[in-house]
Amino acid sequence: MNFFKMKRLWIALALPMFLSHFGTTEDLISIGFFWIPICAILFFTALGSYILKLSNQATVDNFNDDNDGCYSHTLLNSSMKLDSNKRLIFLKDGNNEKTYSFDDLKEWKYNISHGVEIEDAGLSITAKNINNVRMAKNRNETGFFISVRDIQNPEWHIRFFPKEGSFKSQIGFNDLRKQMNQWMEVFDQVVNEN
């Protein structure tokens, strides 16, 4: 999705220009008091929607698409790649990255944190800040966790983001659950050879 193809953005940019070019002095005053805030709201909602779409598309999954025995998941600086032919798994979380044998895997699980937001907060800045802190905490606690036989890094956190919806929506929650269940099944079939 291209940011400059969004209708809200063009309305937000064109409306003040149109009114300032074709309008009278009274129209210019109304631009400052009425239309500029409306255009700002349109612009920032378009920007928020664009950022969400980018985040939805940031996840790259490969479920043995090339029939090469490789399964991978990547989201920004977090990734995992399973090679069923070599029986190896590559894990990356931030600056840490390492390759392990399937024999070094102890367990895998997932967690999806959501909710506990303040409802009907209105325009309260404090409530909005509390919700933002909780949302960040939910994102940090959500992911696929892989325990390995390694003293330096005994547990790896692979991050996920909904491919549809957002962390706040039921659609996003269901999409995260679907992704996690897909990877649980991949690990069960590939690592356990079931």
C-alpha positions in Angstrom: 0.0 0.0 0.0 1.5 3.3 -1.1 1.0 6.2 1.4 0.5 8.7 -1.5 -2.3 6.6 -2.9 -4.5 7.1 0.1 -7.6 9.3 -0.5 -7.5 10.8 3.0 -4.0 12.1 2.4 -5.0 13.9 -0.8 -8.1 15.4 0.8 -6.0 16.6 3.7 -3.5 18.3 1.3 -5.9 19.5 -1.4 -8.6 21.0 0.8 -6.6 23.8 2.4 -4.9 24.6 -0.9 -8.2 24.8 -2.8 -9.8 27.0 -0.2 -6.7 29.3 0.0 -6.5 29.7 -3.8 -10.2 30.1 -4.6 -11.5 31.4 -1.3 -12.0 34.9 0.2 -10.4 36.3 3.3 -13.2 34.8 5.4 -12.4 31.4 3.9 -8.8 31.8 4.9 -9.8 32.5 8.4 -12.1 29.5 8.4 -9.2 27.4 7.1 -7.1 28.2 10.1 -9.9 27.6 12.6 -11.9 24.8 11.0 -10.3 23.1 8.1 -6.7 22.8 9.2 -7.6 20.7 12.3 -9.8 18.5 10.1 -7.1 18.1 7.5 -4.6 17.3 10.3 -6.9 14.6 11.6 -7.3 13.1 8.1 -3.5 13.2 7.6 -2.6 11.5 10.8 -5.3 8.8 10.5 -4.0 8.1 7.0 -0.5 7.9 8.4 -1.6 5.5 11.2 -3.4 3.3 8.7 -0.3 3.2 6.5 2.0 2.3 9.4 -0.4 -0.6 10.4 -0.4 -1.9 6.8 3.4 -1.8 6.7 3.5 -3.7 10.0 1.1 -6.3 8.7 3.3 -6.9 5.6 6.6 -7.0 7.7 6.1 -10.7 8.5 7.7 -13.0 6.0 6.9 -16.8 6.3 8.2 -19.6 4.3 6.5 -23.0 4.8 8.8 -25.1 2.6 7.6 -23.2 -0.5 10.5 -24.3 -2.7 10.4 -27.9 -1.5 13.9 -27.5 -0.1 13.0 -28.6 3.4 13.4 -25.1 4.8 10.8 -23.3 6.9 11.4 -19.7 8.0 9.8 -16.8 9.8 11.2 -13.2 9.8 9.9 -10.1 11.5 12.3 -7.2 11.5 15.3 -8.3 13.7 13.8 -11.5 14.8 13.8 -14.7 12.8 14.0 -18.5 12.8 14.9 -20.9 10.0 14.5 -24.7 10.2 16.4 -26.8 7.7 14.8 -30.3 7.9 17.5 -31.8 5.6 20.4 -30.8 7.8 18.3 -31.0 11.0 19.4 -27.5 12.0 17.6 -24.4 13.3 18.9 -20.8 13.0 17.6 -18.4 15.6 17.9 -14.6 15.7 16.6 -12.2 18.3 18.0 -8.7 18.1 21.8 -8.9 18.0 21.9 -12.5 19.2 22.0 -15.2 16.5 23.0 -18.9 16.6 22.5 -22.2 14.8 21.5 -25.3 16.8 20.9 -28.9 16.0 17.4 -30.2 16.4 18.8 -32.4 19.2 19.5 -29.2 21.2 15.8 -28.1 21.2 14.1 -28.8 24.6 10.7 -27.2 24.1 8.7 -24.6 22.2 5.7 -22.7 23.1 3.9 -19.5 22.3 2.3 -16.7 24.3 -0.2 -14.1 23.1 -0.7 -11.2 25.5 -3.6 -8.9 24.9 -6.3 -6.8 26.7 -6.3 -5.0 30.0 -6.8 -1.7 28.3 -8.7 1.2 29.9 -12.0 1.4 28.0 -13.8 4.7 27.2 -10.7 6.7 28.1 -11.9 9.6 25.9 -9.3 12.3 25.6 -7.6 11.5 28.9 -3.8 11.7 28.2 -3.0 9.7 31.3 -5.3 6.8 30.2 -3.9 6.9 26.7 -0.3 6.7 28.1 -1.3 3.8 30.3 -2.8 2.0 27.3 0.3 2.7 25.2 2.5 1.2 28.0 0.2 -1.9 28.2 0.2 -2.3 24.4 4.1 -2.2 24.4 4.2 -4.8 27.2 1.7 -7.0 25.3 3.9 -6.8 22.2 7.0 -7.7 24.2 5.3 -10.7 25.8 3.8 -12.0 22.6 5.8 -14.4 20.5 7.1 -17.9 19.9 9.5 -19.1 22.6 12.1 -21.8 21.9 14.1 -23.4 24.8 17.5 -24.9 23.8 20.5 -26.5 25.5 22.6 -23.4 25.7 23.9 -21.7 28.9 24.3 -18.2 27.3 20.9 -18.2 25.6 18.6 -20.8 27.1 15.4 -19.3 25.6 14.9 -17.5 22.3 12.0 -15.1 21.7 10.8 -15.0 18.1 8.5 -12.0 17.6 5.2 -12.0 15.6 2.9 -9.4 14.4 -0.6 -9.9 13.0 -0.8 -10.2 9.2 -4.4 -8.9 9.4 -5.8 -6.4 11.9 -3.8 -5.1 14.9 -2.8 -6.1 18.4 -5.9 -4.3 19.6 -8.4 -6.1 17.4 -10.0 -9.5 17.6 -9.0 -10.1 14.0 -5.4 -9.5 14.9 -5.6 -11.8 17.9 -7.1 -14.6 15.8 -4.4 -14.1 13.1 -1.7 -14.3 15.8 -3.2 -17.5 17.1 -3.4 -18.9 13.6 0.3 -18.1 13.0 1.4 -19.6 16.3 -0.6 -22.8 15.7 1.0 -23.1 12.2 4.5 -22.9 13.7 3.6 -25.3 16.5 2.5 -27.8 13.8 5.7 -27.1 11.8 7.8 -27.9 14.8 5.8 -31.0 15.6 6.1 -32.3 12.1 9.7 -31.2 11.3 11.5 -31.5 14.6 9.6 -34.4 16.0 9.2 -36.0 12.5 5.5 -36.8 13.2 
